[in-house]
Amino acid sequence: MTAPAAPAAVMIDAFEFCRTSSTREGVTPVAEMTRLVRDCADTSGAITWRAVGSTSKQGYPQMRMAVAGTVQLVCQRCLQPFAYEIDSATTLMLGESDAHADEIEEIVDDETIDVIVGTRSMNLMDLIEDEALLALPQAPKHDVCPDTALLDAVKSEKKSPFDALKELKKS
């Protein structure tokens, strides 16, 4: 089996991207997202994504990121693959350093906004893959596992040892 191809890097100046209210969007095959593939049952599917730069009300650079698509995960109950719909959006505010990001986080004080350190050469695809990974459930499970009929039949066919004794007593 060959290793999945790494997604083509989409390098941006994160601060310029936000300042100019730029937008990037695309569709990336799951097979190209090496970290995401590790959590999937197979490499099928694709992630549709969109990144929009802007400036927050407080004047900080921010990006709105959205990812959507279907990936195949393994159910933790029955160990069978199942389709999982990813549909997630988040807002990232950018700081120029760890200290600046911490300062922004305190000022903004909003649990729905993540503050990260931005750079002048940021790989947008890494952020897209991060968002897809964060959208996955910690313990993936079917709502109702398929093919439980066989397991249920085995459980119901299990005879009590007392039934066996009754049969012996009759003979």
C-alpha angles and dihedrals in degrees: 000000000000121000116255115263115254113246115260107265114248102201118198137172093240095203094048090045089057096039092054094042090237125181130208126179139167150135120262124189114240087232089069094053101082097186094045092048090060089065095044132085090228142351098260123121136043138244119230110206143181132188122191123186124210144139121265124235087258090055099254123135111254140177127207109212127192129181130181136169146102124276131179113242131179116247110237091214104049100013091230122132119252137179115258122193115222114202113158139147131183142170119233121195117201128227124188093228140003090267092049091048090052090050092050090048091055093047096046094041094186121138091203093062122073118207116209136171109262125208138198089242107039123162104231091195090063089056091047092051091046090054092049091050092049089053093060119099117250091231109024114210139163114249085233118006115235124232095030089133091086093048091046090050092052090050093049094045092057105113124216115246086233090061088057090051091051090054090051092049091053093056 
